[in-house]
Structure formats: C-alpha cells, structure tokens
Amino acid sequence: MKTLRDIQVGEKSKVVKIHGEGKVKRRIMDMGITKGTEIFVRKVAPLGDPVEITVRGYELSLRKDDADILEME
C-alpha cells in the first residue's frame, strides 16, 4: 500500500482510500480530502512532519500520522 508519505516532493497523486476511523477520518474529509482527490506534495519538513500539500486549490499541512491513513495511487 502506498501512502501520502511515500509521494515525493513535486509529485501529484490521487487518493484511493482513507483508512482512518471516526473523528480523524471526518476531519480529513472536512479538509476536502476525499476519494479521487488529486494531491500535490509541495514540501516535507526535515524530520518528515508535517507534509505540506496542495489540495483543491489551497495549501494544507498534515501530520505524518494523518498522511499515513491516505492510500494513494
């Protein structure tokens, strides 16, 4: 399984599935990240946390734990 953390800086990929449950999954979906959404990885902090992405025309930072629940193409 390939997750958002596996996507390199400067690459785009689409969300295949969100593996979280409850509040975490709801929060991710409220940010506009749903199945089929294209995500562009802009930056990754030196220690890998957070990951800065562009999704639906806006910039967003996600923690490593949140990036791990996003299965990508």
RODO-2510 file (C-alpha; in nm, 4 decimals, decimal comma):
residues 73
     n   res          X          Y          Z
     1     m     0,0000     0,0000     0,0000
     2     k     0,1339     0,3419    -0,0990
     3     t     0,0528     0,6303     0,1369
     4     l     0,0814     1,0074     0,1085
     5     r     0,4152     0,9899     0,2926
     6     d     0,5534     0,7800     0,0045
     7     i     0,4827     1,0527    -0,2542
     8     q     0,7927     1,2590    -0,3344
     9     v     0,8083     1,6404    -0,3241
    10     g     0,6874     1,7833    -0,6546
    11     e     0,4714     1,4826    -0,7439
    12     k     0,0937     1,4517    -0,7775
    13     s    -0,1209     1,1540    -0,6843
    14     k    -0,4866     1,0692    -0,6261
    15     v    -0,6465     0,9421    -0,3071
    16     v    -0,7634     0,5811    -0,3410
    17     k    -0,8932     0,5298     0,0133
    18     i    -0,8934     0,6903     0,3591
    19     h    -0,8130     0,4258     0,6215
    20     g    -0,8873     0,6244     0,9383
    21     e    -1,1989     0,5992     1,1504
    22     g    -1,4251     0,8320     1,3422
    23     k    -1,3112     1,1864     1,4134
    24     v    -0,9789     1,1542     1,2308
    25     k    -1,1411     1,0404     0,9056
    26     r    -1,4130     1,3067     0,9364
    27     r    -1,1516     1,5819     0,9921
    28     i    -0,9539     1,4718     0,6853
    29     m    -1,2689     1,4674     0,4730
    30     d    -1,3758     1,8095     0,6063
    31     m    -1,0462     1,9483     0,4743
    32     g    -1,1527     1,8440     0,1233
    33     i    -0,9512     1,5242     0,1011
    34     t    -1,1831     1,2558    -0,0346
    35     k    -1,1537     0,9517    -0,2615
    36     g    -1,0362     1,0586    -0,6081
    37     t    -0,8962     1,3954    -0,4953
    38     e    -0,5641     1,4911    -0,6562
    39     i    -0,2931     1,5953    -0,4103
    40     f     0,0329     1,7758    -0,4938
    41     v     0,3162     1,7416    -0,2399
    42     r     0,4797     2,0835    -0,2007
    43     k     0,7240     2,0346     0,0871
    44     v     0,8217     1,7929     0,3608
    45     a     0,9755     1,9202     0,6830
    46     p     1,3319     1,7991     0,7607
    47     l     1,2106     1,5370     1,0089
    48     g     0,9172     1,4407     0,7852
    49     d     0,6499     1,6128     0,9931
    50     p     0,4469     1,7962     0,8686
    51     v     0,3875     1,7367     0,4985
    52     e     0,2725     2,0440     0,3052
    53     i     0,0309     1,9685     0,0226
    54     t    -0,1921     2,1471    -0,2271
    55     v    -0,5430     2,0093    -0,2479
    56     r    -0,8437     2,1610    -0,4286
    57     g    -0,6528     2,4858    -0,4860
    58     y    -0,5404     2,5553    -0,1306
    59     e    -0,2357     2,4708     0,0802
    60     l    -0,2589     2,2390     0,3754
    61     s    -0,0164     2,0850     0,6241
    62     l    -0,0730     1,7327     0,7516
    63     r     0,0959     1,5415     1,0312
    64     k     0,2755     1,2156     0,9497
    65     d     0,0033     1,0146     1,1237
    66     d    -0,2651     1,1763     0,9064
    67     a    -0,0587     1,1248     0,5902
    68     d    -0,0260     0,7535     0,6719
    69     i    -0,4017     0,6927     0,6574
    70     l    -0,4293     0,8221     0,2993
    71     e    -0,3832     0,5424     0,0453
    72     m    -0,2611     0,6853    -0,2857
    73     e    -0,2420     0,5633    -0,6488
***
